[in-house]
């Protein structure tokens, strides 16, 4: 994620509960994926879980991007 996006998230996450929830989930998914990626071997079940986490993380990131876009639009309008 770009630095300006991270700064916007930090500035707005306390004002927007949905953004805060999505950002917290994003960080949790990232940590779980980091643990999977650190392992040399994953069982079939673990590979599937890793894929599910990747998809959840991507969906969350898309939702975060939509919120950030809305915030930017609001900031430009004011």
N, C-alpha and C positions, 0 to 999 in steps of 0.2 A: 504494500500500500504506500502511496506517495506521502511525503512528509506533510504536505498541506492537508491531506485527508486525515492524517493522524492528529494534527493540530485541531482541526474542526471537530473531530470525535471527542477529543479531550475537553474542548470548550463547551460542547453541547450535550454530552452524555448525562449530565446531572439534570438538564432541562428536558430531556426527551427519554422517558423510561424505556420505550421500545428500542431506541438506539443503544441505551446502556445494556439492556438484556442481550441484544444481538452481539454487541461488542464483547461482552463477557463470554457468551457461547463461542464466539470466534476464537478467543484466546484459549479457551478450554479445548476446543477441537484441535487447534494448532499444537498444543502441548501433547495431546494424545497421539497425534500423527507423528510428532517428533519421536515419541517413544517407539512407535511401530517402525519408523524409518531407521532407528538406531540398531535394530535387530538384523542379524544376518539371515535368519530363516523365519518365515511366517507360515503357520499352518493354513489350510484352506479357509477355516473359519476366521482366522485372524486377517487373512487377505481380504475376505469379504467385509469384515468389520472396518478395515482400513478404507476400502472403497466407499462404504456407507458414510464414514466420517468425512471423506473428501467431498462427497456430494452435499452433505449437510453444511460443511464449511463454505462451499461455493454458493449454495442457496442463501446462506446467511450474509455472505459478502455482497451478493446481488441486492439483498434487502437493505443492507447498510448503504450501498451506493445510491439507492433510490431515496433514502432519507437524506443523505448528504446533498443530493441534487435538489431536493425540496428546500433544504435549509439555505443553500446557495441562492436559489431563486428568491426566497424570502428576504435574504440579506441585500440582494440587488434592488428589490422593490422598495426597501425602506430607506 
